[in-house]
Amino acid sequence: MEENTTNPKALLNVKELCTYLGIGQTKARELLTDLANGFTVRIGNRLYAYKAKLDKWLMNRILQSIWQLRQQRFFRNCAKKQ
């Protein structure tokens, strides 16, 4: 995966996360409040996204979605053949 050279920061605040992902502040805060995601960093009462872990999380989500789509197509094709 190509490293983003326009934003060399390791931690993204809510506004930067919104810009990076193209989402609104409500969704960004929803993602950040789920501490189980592995990329959220809490400093005091502020939440940040650790960019390297966020990128890894995004890639896993994309791969998971692709895998699910392939499984759905496979099972649809098997059902059509019967």
C-alpha positions in Angstrom: 0.0 0.0 0.0 1.3 3.4 -0.9 2.1 5.7 2.0 0.3 9.1 2.0 3.0 11.8 1.8 0.6 14.7 2.1 -0.2 13.8 5.7 2.9 12.5 7.5 1.2 12.7 10.9 0.9 9.4 12.9 -2.3 10.4 14.7 -5.4 11.9 13.0 -7.9 14.0 15.0 -11.6 13.8 14.2 -11.5 16.5 11.5 -8.5 14.9 9.8 -10.1 11.5 10.0 -13.2 12.9 8.3 -11.1 14.3 5.5 -9.0 11.2 5.2 -12.0 8.8 5.0 -14.5 11.1 3.4 -17.0 10.7 6.2 -18.9 13.0 8.5 -18.0 13.8 12.1 -20.7 11.7 13.5 -19.5 8.6 11.8 -15.9 9.4 12.6 -16.7 9.8 16.3 -18.7 6.5 16.2 -15.6 4.7 14.8 -13.3 6.3 17.3 -15.4 5.5 20.3 -15.2 1.8 19.5 -11.9 1.1 21.3 -11.9 -2.5 20.1 -11.1 -1.4 16.5 -7.4 -1.3 17.3 -6.6 2.1 15.8 -8.2 4.5 18.4 -5.8 6.3 20.8 -7.2 8.2 23.7 -5.1 11.1 25.1 -6.9 12.7 28.0 -10.5 13.1 26.8 -9.6 13.3 23.1 -9.7 10.5 20.6 -7.3 10.1 17.7 -6.8 7.5 15.0 -3.4 5.9 14.7 -3.0 6.1 10.9 -0.9 3.0 10.3 -3.3 0.8 12.2 -6.3 2.6 10.6 -4.9 1.8 7.2 -4.4 -1.9 8.2 -8.0 -2.0 9.6 -9.4 -0.5 6.4 -7.5 -3.1 4.2 -8.9 -5.9 6.4 -12.4 -4.5 6.0 -12.0 -4.3 2.2 -10.6 -7.8 2.0 -13.4 -9.1 4.2 -16.0 -7.4 2.0 -14.4 -8.9 -1.2 -14.4 -12.4 0.4 -18.0 -12.1 1.3 -19.0 -11.0 -2.2 -17.1 -13.9 -3.7 -18.8 -16.4 -1.3 -22.2 -15.0 -2.2 -21.5 -15.3 -6.0 -20.2 -18.8 -5.5 -23.3 -20.0 -3.6 -25.6 -18.3 -6.1 -23.9 -20.0 -9.0 -24.1 -23.4 -7.2 -27.8 -22.9 -6.6 -28.4 -22.0 -10.3 -26.6 -25.2 -11.4 -28.9 -27.5 -9.3 
